């Protein structure tokens, strides 16, 4: 399992992906699930992946190979919009599924899902979720975050504390706390975590952080949050006594 | 969907169940998912249900009808232990499944799960989770809570803040915050919430509370928690700047 999170804000994008891949508990490796394709000053494209690793790698490799080649409908560096980039990822996913699915089926699930985000000069940053079917949805002001993979454990803290007015740093803290909640509850999601804070109109990746298990900030954040949460709960009033 | 939570502590039990039942989004009703069977001063038995409503009601009705009749292996008021009570619920579930499953299959899922808890004089309080297969597990000191139904959204706060040393009131606050997280994220779980705080060795239900949507405490708790959480996150340090 994987957990990938994308947050869309007026001030930019915050993206976080775990790096654990497993094909059974005895075959655990680290795989980056965040791909970056950019033409600095003109556009930056992020692709986060969840699902069958062969499928996601095949899709990302195909997208990368065509980037810059200038073929319309295939080149993510030549589209007019991020919408067209999401459509390319969806189309590549359909190709890979058509190519592999029936061979994989006897052994397991070949499907995959993606978060596709970034900014093309002239547009605001955009964030899309590409489904296993290759179609996709876009984050809007009312749904400022999208998730793929193991999504449930990390959702409550975002529902509670993330707002459209959050800063990149605030959203990054919430993203990491969302990962901390997921990692505590699900062994198959684990560090290192790739974290991107992309500031609107910079049109280049200026802040990429990889937080490993032994990262001091990562450890302190989880500990300080748990401690603060216990203190907060202690301050809340107790439920009224029940009727006998 | 349903969410039921059972917490086992040295000081007693905290149980919480939502009351929403739906067979499709246009057929939503309120159904108590917490049954109480007791012989005050000698034992108290709690059964929380999730899954197919016809199945769970059939199981609870069969258990109730046999209570006090004195037939060994059927009477939850005549067992030596809570372990034997859990075994009776599992056996009744297998009977109902054998009776109904093949008829229900064309229309949907007939399965169900239960939390069975309480105290029999001479034993400490105990808490069991009865699986759809009718077998069951018991909560121990290291796994102080069990959940059935929509379990994921409400798990992180329990993982973080619940300890074996929590008081009944602290555990009750955490149980309600766990429900608040679930209700925010999943429309099919909803108030009113039945809440039990059972104090070890009282051998009677002395504190039962039903918190509806308009319950003042319920509303204030969620609001105060969200506010406190936002303040807590604001106080945490920001992630270190990334490598360019």
Interface residues (C-beta under 8 A of the other chain):
Chain A: X152 X153 X154 X155 X156 X157 X159 X160 X161 X169 X170 X172 X173 X174 X176 X177 X181 X184 X185 X195 X196 X197 X206 X207 X208 X209 X211 X217 X220 X221 X224 X225 X226 X228 X229 X230 X232 X233 X234 X235 X236 X237 X238 X239 X240 X241 X242 X243 X244
Chain B: X152 X153 X154 X155 X156 X157 X159 X160 X161 X169 X170 X172 X173 X174 X176 X177 X181 X182 X184 X185 X195 X196 X197 X206 X207 X208 X209 X211 X217 X220 X221 X224 X225 X226 X228 X229 X230 X232 X233 X234 X235 X236 X237 X238 X239 X240 X241 X242 X243 X244
